[in-house]
Amino acid sequence: MNNWISLKKMNKRIVIWGAGDSGVKIYNTCTRNDIEVEFFIDKNYATMECFTIPKEVRPPIWESINDVKDLFVLVASVNYFDEIASLLQSWGLKEGCDYVNGLEFLPLSQKHDIKDRELLVYNDAAKQKLTPDFIDKLPLFSYVEIETINRCNGACAFCPVNSNLDTRELKLMPDELFSKIIDELAELDYSGHIAPFSNNEPFLDKRILSFLRETKEKLPKSHLYMFTNGTLLTIDKFIEAVKYLNELIISNYSDDYEFIPTVKDIYQYCLENKDAAQKVEIVKCLQNQQLTTRGGQAPNREKIRVKGITCMNPFIQLVIRPDGKVSLCCNDPFGKFTLGDLNKESLLDIWYGGVYRSIREQILRGRENLSLCSGCDTIWGIFPKKHSRMVSNNLLNVRT
């Protein structure tokens, strides 16, 4: 099953929010796939008569839509998706069920063109923050990823370390090293985001529940979160995990969007236990979807051209491999870059050390200055809001 077949099976009225270039591109792709679009929505509807728009353009107000109950919205805005999503949610619509990012339906070549323009806007904002003076006054990291086992049991086509391709030597983080890291963070009174996973399936580590407990006990102010594919979760493990987690995102990988058995059990449990549901999001994903280039390493993507500066990861994120070595970022699963070794150095020594500083100075001048970054299209926002939900506020989300 693909996106278009899923869309055709929906008994809903298809509309496109955004009547600019992106919206027309989505409309044309819909037409080629025999998808009927009823109308466009655009805040500049009054001026659209000057342009050639293939369908009626209506203003983004409730009265103009008539009835939103059977609406399915393809959002075509590059820079205002969150703003549009908030308005759609105020109408009672849910992401994945009633609206999606329509840009994901475009052919890859067209998405790259849009992504380039999005990056330019992002870079303009980033330039206001990332200056040489900012490097001298760099705050502490706000995201920490600790990979306790460097393995995943998933075969996702977009992942360079999926179970069919992973060439890493199997490693487990020693208990003492994990405790050393958590103790150092406790001394810093750390209150940012922390995750006991990175490029792996965390429940492959049989110690993961004890690691969650230790982290929450020693870092009560932190935002403890985890991504998992859910294949190894039982109800008992799930109940224990959400005692400590602030947020659990379960990626249900299935190319027909059906629940896998373990995740279906958890979904049913959450419907009956609202306290648990408040901490959980189940994201229905395609195993063979195309996502970011993962530092130019995604098996099903080509490297793409990224204009200008920059990436926020080296300024906000600390990623630790099972052997205690610090990677460039979350897109460095093979450890092509090592910025420090926590067996020999402290967190602060590494974060403010010369190797990290050199990396920041290079990427400040442009992604092309670092081999892993030159083909990477990851975008981080400018200083993400602390403790915000990382995906959405719905128990169930469908990512197309």
C-alpha positions, 0 to 999 in steps of 0.5 A: 500500500502507498500514500495515494492508495491510502488517500483514495480509500478515505471517505473524505473531502480532500482539500489543500491548504496553501494555493502557492507553488507548493499547493499547485504542485500537490494538486497536480500530483493528486490529479495524476493519481486520480485524487479529486481535490474540492478546493484550496484554503489560503489566507490570501484568497482575496488576491488569488483571482490574479493567478491561475489556480485550478480550483476555488480558493476559500479563506481559512475561516470555519464558515467558508468550509461549511463542514469540517467533519469529513475534511482531509487537509493536505497542508502545503505551507513550507514555513507555517505548518505549526500555525496551520496545524494549531488552527486545524486542531481548534476545529477539532481535526487531528494530525494524521487522521484529518490533516497531514503535511502534503509536501510529503506526497510530492515526488522526491525531486520537488521536495528537495526544491522546497526543502532548499527554500525552507533551509534558506529561511531557517538559515536566516534565523540561525545566523541571528543566533549562531555567531562567533560570540555565541560559541564563546558563551555557549550554554550547556547542552539541552539534549543528551542521547545515551546509546546503551546497546548499538543494535536495532531489530528493525529493517527500516529502509531509511536507516543506515544501521538497520538489522540488515545493514549494521556493520558495527561491532556489538557493544554494551555500555558498562553499568558503571559508565552509565552511572558515571554519566548520570551522576555527572548530569546530577551534579550539573542539576541537569533539567534538559531532555535525556534519552537512553537510546540513539540509533538503536532499539532500547528494549534490546538492552535487558537493563533498560528499565533499571536505567530508566529508574536510575535516570529518573531518580537522579535527574528528577527535573529532566525530561526523560523520553524514549523512541521504540519500535514496540516489538519487544514491549509487553504490557508489564514492561510498558507499565514499568517504563511509563512510571519513569518516562515523561514521554514514550514514542512508539513507532509502529512500522507497517507498510499497510498501517496496521498495528503490530500485535504488541503495539495493538495491546498497548493502544488498547491499554492506553484507551482504558488508562488515561494517565498512561495515554498522556505520556504516549504517542503511537506513530503509524509509520511506513517501514519503507518510507523516505525520511532525512538523509541521515548525514548522507547515509540513508540507504534509500536516499541520495545526498542532497545539496544544502545551501548556506549554514548550518545545523544546531545539533553541535550546539545543543545535543550530546550523543554518547555511544556504548563505549563512552565515546561522543559522536558528532550528532544523532546522524553519526551512528558509526562514530565517524567523528569522536569528540571525546571519551567519557572513560577519560574525560568529564561531560563538561571537558568534552562539551567545552573542549577544543574538538567540539569547538573546532566542529562548531566553528567549521559548521558555522561557516557551512555544512560543506566544511564537514564530510558527514554534514555536507549531504545532510538535510536535518533541520533543528529549530532555533533552541527548541522549547524545553519539555514540549511534546516532540511529535504531537499531543495525540495518542495515535498519529499516522505519519505518511 
